[in-house]
Amino acid sequence: MDKVNEKVFELLKEIDDLCVKNNIRYYLSGNIALHIRNHKVLPSGAYYAKITMTKTNLFKFINLFENKKNEN
């Protein structure tokens, strides 16, 4: 995994932690989700990942993210 790929994966893990702790349901795009589930890493050359969630969950996520950002 190159440095960009590692950073994307690190960010996805942070997003997952925030969502799991706050009961926010989200979905990753099909190929990325399948590869991570099977191999526990992003596919080589994956420099982005699409995340989908409902509008309600999105606003909840944004508020939590902003609060966390202000704490740091």
C-alpha positions in Angstrom: 0.0 0.0 0.0 1.4 3.4 -0.9 1.1 6.5 1.4 -2.0 7.9 -0.2 -3.7 4.5 -0.1 -2.7 4.2 3.6 -4.1 7.6 4.4 -7.4 6.8 2.7 -7.7 3.6 4.7 -6.8 5.4 7.9 -9.6 8.0 7.3 -12.1 5.2 6.5 -11.2 3.6 9.9 -11.8 6.9 11.7 -15.1 7.3 9.9 -16.1 3.8 10.8 -15.2 4.3 14.5 -17.2 7.5 14.7 -20.2 5.9 13.0 -20.2 2.7 15.0 -19.9 4.6 18.3 -22.8 6.8 17.4 -25.1 4.3 15.7 -24.8 5.9 12.2 -25.4 3.5 9.4 -23.3 4.1 6.2 -22.3 2.1 3.1 -19.1 1.9 1.1 -19.2 1.5 -2.6 -19.5 -2.1 -3.7 -16.0 -3.0 -4.9 -14.2 -1.1 -2.1 -16.5 -2.7 0.6 -16.0 -6.2 -0.8 -12.2 -5.9 -1.0 -11.9 -4.5 2.5 -14.2 -7.2 3.9 -12.2 -10.0 2.2 -8.6 -8.6 2.6 -8.8 -6.0 5.4 -7.0 -3.4 3.2 -8.0 -1.1 0.4 -7.3 -2.4 -3.1 -4.0 -1.3 -4.6 -4.4 2.1 -6.2 -7.7 3.0 -4.4 -7.2 6.7 -3.7 -10.8 7.4 -2.7 -13.9 5.6 -1.4 -17.5 6.5 -1.8 -19.5 6.6 1.4 -23.3 6.7 1.3 -25.7 7.5 4.2 -29.2 8.9 4.7 -29.6 12.6 5.0 -30.4 12.3 8.7 -27.3 10.2 9.4 -25.2 12.6 7.2 -26.2 15.6 9.4 -25.6 13.6 12.5 -22.2 12.6 11.2 -21.3 16.2 10.3 -22.2 17.5 13.7 -20.2 14.8 15.4 -17.2 15.4 13.1 -17.3 19.1 13.7 -17.5 18.6 17.5 -14.6 16.1 17.4 -12.5 18.5 15.2 -13.1 21.4 17.7 -11.9 19.1 20.5 -8.6 18.5 18.8 
